Amino acid sequence: MDAWLTRVRDAIAAAAEVPASELALSDEEAGVLLELARIAAHESGERTNAPLLCYLVGRAQDGADLETLAAAVRSTS
């Protein structure tokens, strides 16, 4: 993660009272999320759907891993 994203992650972790390490993104996870954002923007024709989809994926991660959720998104294309 770049410096800006690291600072924001740390602020979010503090606000949520969780360790920042729980919010760390690997390069692979970042790549998957960027792919999903691309799919959302291009498939829907609305760029604003990209961050909203990533938010939904993040909310759903208590019930499934990122790759399972990404596969669900890919299956709708």
Rosetta blueprint (number, residue, H / E / L):
1 M L
2 D L
3 A H
4 W H
5 L H
6 T H
7 R H
8 V H
9 R H
10 D H
11 A H
12 I H
13 A H
14 A H
15 A H
16 A H
17 E L
18 V L
19 P L
20 A H
21 S H
22 E H
23 L H
24 A L
25 L L
26 S L
27 D H
28 E H
29 E H
30 A H
31 G H
32 V H
33 L H
34 L H
35 E H
36 L H
37 A H
38 R H
39 I H
40 A H
41 A H
42 H H
43 E H
44 S H
45 G L
46 E L
47 R L
48 T L
49 N H
50 A H
51 P H
52 L H
53 L H
54 C H
55 Y H
56 L H
57 V H
58 G H
59 R H
60 A H
61 Q L
62 D L
63 G L
64 A L
65 D L
66 L H
67 E H
68 T H
69 L H
70 A H
71 A H
72 A H
73 V H
74 R H
75 S H
76 T L
77 S L
